[in-house]
Each structure stands twice: as structure tokens, then as C-alpha cells.
Amino acid sequence: MTDYVRFKGERVPIKAWVHGVPAEDEALDQLRNVASLPFIHGWVAAMPDVHWGIGATVGSVIPTKGAIIPAAVGVDIGCGMMATRTTLTAERLPDSLESIRAAIERAVPHGRTNQGGKGDRGAWGDRVPAEAEDRWRRLRPGYERILASHPRLDRGQHIRHLGTLGAGNHFIELCLDESDRVWLLLHTGSRGVGNRIGTHFIKLAQRDMRRHLADLPDKDLAYFEEGAEHFDDYVFAVEWAQQYARANREVMMQRIVDALLAQSDLPSFQLEGTVVNCHHNYVQREHHYGEDVYLTRKGAVSARDGELGVIPGSMGARSYIVRGRGNPESFHSCSHGAGRAMSRGAARRKFTIDDHAKATAGVECRKDVGVLDETPGAYKDIDAVMQAQRSLVDIVHTLHQVVCVKG
């Protein structure tokens, strides 16, 4: 038996690492839609956390020749994880972790208010931290190049989102590994500026293909062909947004570290050498099976041989630091998390605050109606997900959360 399930597609097959993990019919339909496109190289790979998304499934790896599908990359361009181990141990943490969560929440803007406008709690106010200013100086020339051809993108926040968490499933955590060492984890992407870039180019692709949209299985699979009017603009813009996302995580991590070092109830500590900063919503040029391709990972992590990655569980579930096994059939990829088992609306209808409190017992986190859509039961079983991808990654560290800040 192979380590994946093979599904028949109209043009190319689908290889799905879903042994022992449920895969919804709607997700399989979306995988078949992508597999019907004329520029897919080899096959479409589906990770064990695969679930329905916009256009393409979350948890899919899509190799394309001469074309890119903007909606497959999505609007949270460059979203990903950052993790670092500290010299702190569990026994050095205070009995109550409430002050630590409060310190992180003060240090990093999170959530969203006022529809993202003036006074939004999820953005920096009048004072942008020096580290965000410094990173923006390096990012600004690329941003201005994008605006030269697409001036309508110059609205909303950019520098004021650099070093901020966002909303939804984005989070910051303190975790303990199997040796009771403290890790810092965070999950976020390119914030508002990446969303605007993604949304803008998805609409452009649909506009440019308006005569051919009826021939596509889903209008959200509209694509740019290499050499087309907006292809190069999109490639540059998406690469820039991915740089912004990486910088955003780095600024956030520095803010968190500084906030914890200033805590009177924590001893002084240092960061150790293990640092992982990986995207899981992105596209880049890669070489697979003798061809140069654009590889889109929509909810998937690069897992080349020896490469470190982060696979988070849900609130209250385990997370993993992994090392890639370089499996060529997955295009050197693995899952980006547990994957949703139900929609946000379904989770809010099914679970109660009491359910959530029990599921997150022992974790210092929000336990209110505002996070019910992120409760552990809304996600697939992370243990089953890890079992299904044993041929893709090896587990290096197993982490469990003790503090969680949700967007």
C-alpha cells in the first residue's frame, strides 16, 4: 500500500496523504477542478489537513508550468509560522501565567476593530516601533514599485501593520517541549497589505480571463499565463508580500521577547539556536521532476530533506517542530496544521463556552464566545494528521501550549 491515496483527475491524478484522516467531498471536488487545468505539472498533492478553500483547497500543493493561479495562493500571502526555543524551563514560569499573556497582548497589537480604520486595536497607533520602521525602510522600495503600476493598492495600513498579529486563526503561544523547555510560537502573514495585493490580482485575473471564465470549473481558478500583461507584476507583488510576512513575524517575535524579558515574574533568558520561520501560503519557483515550475503551497509547508518546519495543532492540542524527509511525490511538502474539520459557523453552533473551557484546560487563553470557532473540536485530530504524513516529515520536538493569544 502506498502512503497516499490516489484519486483520478480529468488531466492529472491527485495524490492525497489522507490515510486515517477524513477528507470532505467538497475538498475532493476542488482538487479535481485544479487537476483539470492544462498547465499542472505531474499531479496535484493534497496534505492530510486538506479542506475546502476558495478556488483551491487549503492543504494542497500545486505545481504549474507557465501560469500561476492567484486565488490558489490566496489573500493571506506569506502566512506562516515562526518558532524559537528559549533557555527558560517550565519550573521557572510563575504559577499564574495571566501576567505573561497580558504582557504579550500589550506588546503586540492583535484583533481588529473599527473595520480596520482609525483607532483599530490591531494596528500601531501614532507611534510605530523602531524595529518596524527599520524593516519598512527596506520594504518600501518594492512597495513603491508595485504602486507604480497599481496605484489603487495604496490605501489602508502597511507600516502600521508591520509587527502585528491580525485576527482569525492567527496566534502567539508559549509552549513546552518534551524536556519542559519553553518555546515561543507565532502564526501570522502579510496582514492588510497582502490581502489587498491578493484580492486585487485575483480580480485582475478574472477580468483578463472574462472571455474564458465559462471554460473554467471555478471562476476562482482564473490564472495569469507567463508573458501575459499582469503576470510579471503579480510575481513581483506576491514575492514582496511574502518578504513582508516574514519581516512581520520577525518584528513580532522581537516584541514578544522584549516584553517577556521585562517581566518581573520571569528570570532572564536567552534564545537558542533553533529558529524556524516558514511560509505556508505562498508560491515560488522550484525544480521538480526535471522541470522548473511555480509551486503553490496553499496551506502546506516546504519539507525538503533536513529542512525544519512548524506544524501547529489547535488551541489546547499538541504542535510539532518537524524535519522534512524530502519526499518527491509531495513536492517536498507537508501539512501546515491540523486543518479545519468544520466551518467557523458550524463550530459556533456546536460548541459551548463550557466545551471550550474543558478543551483548553491548563492553557492561559481566552475562554469566551469570541473564540469558539477556534476551539480544538473545530479542527481535525492532529495526531491522525501526523500519522498520515510519516513519510513526509520526522518529528523533532513535540510541544504543548501553556499560553495562547488569539487574534
Rosetta blueprint (number, residue, H / E / L):
1 M L
2 T L
3 D L
4 Y L
5 V E
6 R E
7 F E
8 K L
9 G L
10 E L
11 R L
12 V L
13 P L
14 I E
15 K E
16 A E
17 W L
18 V L
19 H L
20 G L
21 V L
22 P L
23 A L
24 E L
25 D H
26 E H
27 A H
28 L H
29 D H
30 Q H
31 L H
32 R H
33 N H
34 V H
35 A H
36 S L
37 L L
38 P L
39 F L
40 I E
41 H L
42 G L
43 W L
44 V E
45 A E
46 A E
47 M E
48 P E
49 D E
50 V E
51 H E
52 W L
53 G L
54 I L
55 G L
56 A L
57 T L
58 V E
59 G E
60 S E
61 V E
62 I E
63 P E
64 T E
65 K L
66 G L
67 A E
68 I E
69 I L
70 P H
71 A H
72 A H
73 V H
74 G L
75 V L
76 D L
77 I L
78 G L
79 C L
80 G E
81 M E
82 M E
83 A E
84 T E
85 R E
86 T E
87 T E
88 L E
89 T E
90 A H
91 E H
92 R H
93 L L
94 P L
95 D L
96 S L
97 L L
98 E H
99 S H
100 I H
101 R H
102 A H
103 A H
104 I H
105 E H
106 R H
107 A H
108 V L
109 P L
110 H L
111 G L
112 R L
113 T L
114 N H
115 Q H
116 G H
117 G L
118 K L
119 G L
120 D L
121 R L
122 G L
123 A L
124 W L
125 G L
126 D L
127 R L
128 V L
129 P L
130 A H
131 E H
132 A H
133 E H
134 D H
135 R H
136 W H
137 R H
138 R H
139 L H
140 R H
141 P H
142 G H
143 Y H
144 E H
145 R H
146 I H
147 L H
148 A H
149 S H
150 H L
151 P H
152 R H
153 L H
154 D L
155 R L
156 G L
157 Q L
158 H L
159 I H
160 R H
161 H H
162 L L
163 G L
164 T L
165 L L
166 G L
167 A L
168 G L
169 N L
170 H L
171 F E
172 I E
173 E E
174 L E
175 C E
176 L E
177 D L
178 E L
179 S L
180 D L
181 R E
182 V E
183 W E
184 L E
185 L E
186 L E
187 H E
188 T E
189 G L
190 S L
191 R H
192 G H
193 V H
194 G H
195 N H
196 R H
197 I H
198 G H
199 T H
200 H H
201 F H
202 I H
203 K H
204 L H
205 A H
206 Q H
207 R H
208 D H
209 M L
210 R L
211 R L
212 H L
213 L H
214 A H
215 D H
216 L L
217 P L
218 D L
219 K H
220 D H
221 L H
222 A L
223 Y L
224 F E
225 E E
226 E L
227 G L
228 A L
229 E L
230 H L
231 F H
232 D H
233 D H
234 Y H
235 V H
236 F H
237 A H
238 V H
239 E H
240 W H
241 A H
242 Q H
243 Q H
244 Y H
245 A H
246 R H
247 A H
248 N H
249 R H
250 E H
251 V H
252 M H
253 M H
254 Q H
255 R H
256 I H
257 V H
258 D H
259 A H
260 L H
261 L H
262 A L
263 Q L
264 S L
265 D L
266 L L
267 P L
268 S L
269 F L
270 Q L
271 L E
272 E E
273 G E
274 T E
275 V E
276 V E
277 N E
278 C E
279 H E
280 H L
281 N E
282 Y E
283 V E
284 Q E
285 R E
286 E E
287 H E
288 H E
289 Y L
290 G L
291 E E
292 D E
293 V E
294 Y E
295 L E
296 T E
297 R E
298 K E
299 G L
300 A E
301 V E
302 S E
303 A L
304 R L
305 D L
306 G L
307 E L
308 L E
309 G E
310 V E
311 I E
312 P L
313 G L
314 S L
315 M L
316 G L
317 A L
318 R E
319 S E
320 Y E
321 I E
322 V E
323 R E
324 G E
325 R L
326 G L
327 N L
328 P H
329 E H
330 S H
331 F L
332 H L
333 S E
334 C E
335 S E
336 H L
337 G L
338 A L
339 G L
340 R E
341 A L
342 M L
343 S L
344 R H
345 G H
346 A H
347 A H
348 R H
349 R H
350 K H
351 F L
352 T L
353 I H
354 D H
355 D H
356 H H
357 A H
358 K H
359 A H
360 T L
361 A L
362 G L
363 V L
364 E E
365 C L
366 R L
367 K L
368 D L
369 V H
370 G H
371 V H
372 L H
373 D H
374 E H
375 T L
376 P H
377 G H
378 A H
379 Y E
380 K L
381 D L
382 I H
383 D H
384 A H
385 V H
386 M H
387 Q H
388 A H
389 Q L
390 R L
391 S L
392 L L
393 V E
394 D E
395 I E
396 V E
397 H E
398 T E
399 L E
400 H E
401 Q E
402 V E
403 V E
404 C E
405 V E
406 K E
407 G L
